[in-house]
Each structure stands twice: as structure tokens, then as C-alpha cells.
């Protein structure tokens, strides 16, 4: 939790290099220690857990040093841990909707698996692989979308509308191009990507179709991510919340529920059909 908080705070202050270095440090320590603890020392899953903890300790230590030595705004002094009520309201106004959005995404995955259950376990397996591959593309897109967050906040806070407008137009073009490139890359390489996870013809065939449908709207996803960030730094909590919960929340669940109900009604009608 500490590493996640300071990673975002450092990036918001403009220390993106330090934020990236901390994230890379944790991953590198974990990658190096995992084979040593699991295979060489024979500690198994316990070794993997220990490696993960050590990685987080290294990241937290790095971020604390970065805050103490480099940051001009942040502090690790316990006496300065007090948060004004008006700031706490803003934090909760953005944080709670984001948490609910993540929760709704998890719920949507569970309901999707329930929806696919009547079609067989191979469909569920294919969708699991598709979601993992799609998440990689989404994380890349999210990283680029969040890259302009410090500048957005700076220009908006200083009232520089001209630069704010120029930055927004640039980000729209940039995110659209990146999303289009990711869409084409994943769409064309979908069979190859599915084969990296599972060597089953049925799963590869179904997963290829699912993955292509997943990434075909990547440009719109990029716009949603960008607009969510824009609404957040402007303090538009309601608009940010609605965007966060709509794509993988309300709209998705409504469509999925509608199709599930139609499938149940059709199955009931088939059972009630008189035998000839």
C-alpha cells in the first residue's frame, strides 16, 4: 500500500523517473529472488511469498528515501500527517468511486464466468486468457493516459487555459494513435497470443474471436481513461465516478444481464415447446 501511494504522489509532483525506478526495482528484486528461494533453496510457495515481501520492502525504502531527499512538497515527518477536512473530502470523493469501479470490474468477471458456464469450461478458460492479454494492452494504455496527469493538474491550478487546451488535444491524438496501434497489433496476433497460453485448438479458436472483440473498442477505452483523469483533476467527482463505473460496471452488467435473461427465456420456451 505504501509503495502504491508514494508511486502516485511522486508522479503527481513531477518525479516520474523516481516513480518508475521504484516500480522497476520491486519487479527486478522479485524476479531475481523468486528462482533462488523457490528452486535453489527449495522453499516453494513460501519462498515466492518471501521474495514478494522483500521486493515491496525495497520499493518502500526507495520511495521513502526519494521523498526525504528529493521531494519539495511531500514529507515523511509524522507531525505533518494531518489532513484537512476539505482535502479529505476530495480524496474520498475520488478514491471511493475508483474503489467501487474496481469492485464492479471484479463482479463483472464473476458474472461473465457464470454466463459462459452453460457453454462449457473451455469457453471460461478462453475468456480467462483473453482478459489477461487484454489487461496487458489496457495497462499500457492506462500508463500513457496517466502520464499527463501532473501537467493537467499544474495548468488547471494555474489557470493556464491555453496550455491546458493544447495538452488535452495532444493527449487525445496521442492516446488515439496508441490505442489504434494496440488494437491492430492484438487483432492480428490474436491466434499467436492465445497459443502462448494454451495449446488447445478449441480454446485458441474461441479465444481469438473473444480477444478481437475485446480490443476492437480500444480507442474508446483510451478516451474514457483520459476523460476520467481530466474530470478528476478538475474536481468533477460525479462525472469521474460515472465514467469509471459505466464501462465495466453499469453498462456492461446491464447488457450481460439482458442477454442472460433472454437466454433463460429462450431455454424455458424450448422446454415448453410441444413435442411433435
C-alpha positions in Angstrom: 0.0 0.0 0.0 2.8 2.4 0.9 4.6 1.7 -2.4 1.4 2.3 -4.4 0.7 5.6 -2.6 4.1 7.1 -2.9 4.4 6.0 -6.5 1.4 8.1 -7.4 2.4 11.0 -5.2 5.8 11.2 -6.7 4.4 11.1 -10.2 1.9 13.8 -9.3 4.8 16.0 -8.2 6.6 15.5 -11.5 9.1 12.9 -10.3 8.1 10.3 -12.9 11.6 8.9 -13.1 11.7 8.1 -9.4 8.3 6.6 -9.6 9.2 4.4 -12.5 12.6 3.4 -10.9 10.8 2.3 -7.7 8.4 0.1 -9.7 11.2 -1.4 -11.7 13.2 -2.0 -8.6 10.5 -4.0 -6.9 9.9 -6.1 -10.0 13.6 -6.8 -10.5 14.1 -7.9 -6.9 11.2 -10.2 -7.1 12.4 -11.7 -10.4 15.9 -12.3 -9.1 14.8 -13.8 -5.7 11.9 -16.0 -6.9 14.1 -18.7 -8.6 16.6 -18.5 -5.8 14.0 -19.0 -3.0 11.8 -21.4 -4.9 14.2 -23.7 -6.7 17.7 -23.2 -5.2 16.7 -23.1 -1.6 13.6 -25.3 -2.1 11.2 -23.0 -0.2 8.4 -23.4 -2.7 5.4 -21.1 -2.5 6.7 -19.8 0.8 9.8 -18.6 -0.9 7.8 -16.8 -3.5 5.9 -15.0 -0.8 9.1 -14.0 1.0 10.6 -12.7 -2.3 7.4 -10.6 -2.9 7.7 -9.1 0.7 11.4 -8.3 0.2 10.6 -6.7 -3.1 8.0 -4.4 -1.5 10.3 -3.6 1.3 12.9 -2.5 -1.2 10.4 -0.4 -3.1 9.1 1.3 0.1 12.6 2.1 1.3 13.5 3.6 -2.1 10.3 5.8 -2.1 10.9 6.9 1.5 14.4 8.0 0.6 13.2 9.7 -2.6 10.6 11.6 -0.6 13.0 12.6 2.1 15.9 13.6 -0.2 14.3 14.8 -3.4 10.7 15.9 -2.8 10.0 19.6 -2.2 6.4 19.1 -1.2 6.0 15.6 0.3 7.2 14.7 3.8 7.7 11.6 6.0 7.5 13.6 9.2 4.8 12.1 11.4 3.9 15.6 12.7 2.7 16.5 9.2 0.4 13.6 8.7 -2.7 15.7 9.5 -5.2 16.0 6.6 -7.6 19.0 6.5 -11.3 18.0 6.3 -11.7 19.7 2.9 -8.8 17.7 1.4 -10.1 14.5 3.0 -13.5 15.1 1.2 -11.7 15.5 -2.1 -9.6 12.4 -1.5 -12.7 10.3 -0.6 -14.7 11.8 -3.5 -12.2 10.4 -6.0 -10.9 7.4 -4.1 -14.3 5.8 -3.2 -15.6 5.9 -6.8 -12.3 4.4 -8.0 -12.6 1.6 -5.4 -16.2 0.9 -6.4 -15.2 0.8 -10.1 -12.6 -1.8 -9.4 -15.1 -3.8 -7.3 -17.6 -3.7 -10.1 -15.0 -4.9 -12.6 -14.4 -7.9 -10.3 -18.1 -8.5 -10.1 -18.5 -8.3 -13.9 -15.8 -11.0 -14.3 -17.6 -13.3 -11.9 -20.9 -12.8 -13.7 -19.3 -13.3 -17.1 -17.9 -16.6 -16.0 -21.4 -17.6 -14.8 -22.8 -16.5 -18.2 -20.2 -18.7 -20.0 -20.7 -21.7 -17.7 -23.5 -23.3 -19.7 -21.3 -23.2 -22.8 -18.5 -25.3 -21.3 -15.3 -24.9 -19.3 -13.3 -24.3 -22.4 -15.2 -21.1 -23.0 -14.4 -19.9 -19.5 -10.7 -20.9 -19.9 -10.6 -19.0 -23.2 -12.1 -15.9 -21.6 -9.6 -16.0 -18.7 -6.7 -15.9 -21.2 -8.4 -13.2 -23.2 -8.8 -11.0 -20.1 -5.2 -11.4 -19.2 -3.9 -10.5 -22.7 -6.4 -7.6 -22.9 -5.3 -6.3 -19.5 -1.7 -6.0 -20.7 -2.9 -3.7 -23.5 -5.1 -1.8 -21.1 -2.2 -1.3 -18.6 -0.1 0.1 -21.4 -2.9 2.5 -22.4 -3.5 3.4 -18.8 0.1 4.3 -18.3 0.1 6.7 -21.3 -3.2 8.2 -20.2 -2.0 8.9 -16.7 1.3 10.3 -18.0 -0.2 13.8 -18.5 -1.8 13.9 -15.1 0.8 16.2 -13.4 0.7 18.7 -16.3 -3.1 18.7 -16.3 -3.2 19.5 -12.6 -0.5 22.2 -13.0 -2.1 24.0 -15.9 -5.6 23.8 -14.4 -4.4 25.0 -11.0 -2.5 27.9 -12.5 -5.5 28.9 -14.8 -3.5 28.5 -18.0 -6.4 27.5 -20.2 -4.5 27.8 -23.5 -1.8 25.3 -22.5 -4.4 23.1 -20.9 -6.4 23.0 -24.1 -3.3 22.3 -26.1 -2.3 19.5 -23.8 -5.7 17.9 -24.0 -5.8 18.0 -27.8 -2.3 16.4 -27.9 -3.3 13.7 -25.4 -6.5 12.9 -27.4 -4.4 12.4 -30.6 -1.6 10.5 -28.8 -3.9 8.2 -26.9 -6.0 7.5 -30.0 -2.9 6.6 -32.0 -1.5 4.3 -29.3 -4.9 2.7 -28.9 -5.3 2.1 -32.6 -1.8 0.6 -32.8 -2.5 -1.7 -29.9 -5.8 -2.7 -31.5 -4.3 -3.6 -34.8 -1.3 -5.4 -33.1 -3.5 -7.5 -30.8 -6.2 -8.1 -33.5 -3.7 -9.5 -36.0 -1.7 -11.5 -33.5 -4.7 -12.9 -31.5 -4.2 -16.6 -32.6 -0.4 -16.4 -31.7 -1.1 -14.8 -28.3 -3.7 -17.5 -27.5 -1.2 -20.2 -28.4 1.3 -18.9 -25.9 -1.1 -19.7 -23.1 -2.9 -22.9 -24.2 -2.3 -25.4 -26.9 -5.9 -26.4 -27.4 -7.5 -25.9 -30.8 -11.0 -25.1 -29.5 -9.7 -22.6 -26.9 -7.5 -20.9 -29.4 -10.3 -20.6 -31.9 -12.8 -19.3 -29.4 -10.3 -17.1 -27.6 -9.2 -15.5 -30.9 -12.7 -14.3 -31.6 -13.2 -13.1 -28.0 -9.9 -11.3 -27.9 -10.6 -9.5 -31.2 -14.0 -8.3 -29.9 -12.3 -7.2 -26.7 -9.8 -4.9 -28.3 -11.9 -3.5 -31.2 -13.1 -0.6 -29.0 -9.7 0.2 -27.5 -9.7 3.8 -28.9 -13.0 4.5 -26.9 -11.4 2.9 -23.8 -8.5 5.3 -24.1 -10.8 8.3 -24.3 -12.7 7.1 -21.2 -9.4 6.8 -19.3 -8.3 10.3 -20.4 -11.6 11.9 -19.6 -11.7 10.2 -16.2 -8.4 11.8 -15.4 -9.5 15.2 -16.7 -12.6 15.2 -14.6 -10.6 14.1 -11.6 -8.1 17.0 -11.7 -11.0 19.4 -12.3 -12.7 18.1 -9.2 -15.7 16.8 -11.1 -16.3 13.8 -8.8 -19.7 12.8 -10.2 -18.6 12.8 -13.8 -15.4 10.9 -13.0 -17.4 8.4 -11.0 -20.0 7.8 -13.8 -17.2 7.2 -16.3 -15.4 4.9 -14.0 -18.3 2.6 -13.3 -20.0 2.7 -16.7 -17.7 0.7 -19.0 -17.0 -2.3 -16.9 -19.9 -1.6 -14.4 -23.4 -0.4 -15.1 -23.5 -0.6 -18.9 -21.6 -3.9 -19.1 -23.7 -5.5 -16.3 -26.9 -4.3 -17.9 -26.1 -5.7 -21.3 -24.9 -9.0 -19.8 -28.0 -9.3 -17.6 -30.2 -8.6 -20.6 -28.6 -11.3 -22.7 -28.7 -13.8 -19.7 -32.4 -13.2 -19.3 -33.0 -13.6 -23.0 -31.1 -16.9 -22.9 -33.1 -18.1 -19.9 -36.4 -17.2 -21.6 -35.4 -19.0 -24.8 -34.3 -22.1 -22.9 -37.6 -22.1 -21.0 -39.6 -21.7 -24.2 -37.7 -24.6 -25.8 -38.5 -26.8 -22.8 -42.2 -25.8 -23.0 -42.4 -26.4 -26.8 -44.8 -29.3 -27.6 -43.1 -32.4 -29.0 -44.2 -33.3 -32.5 
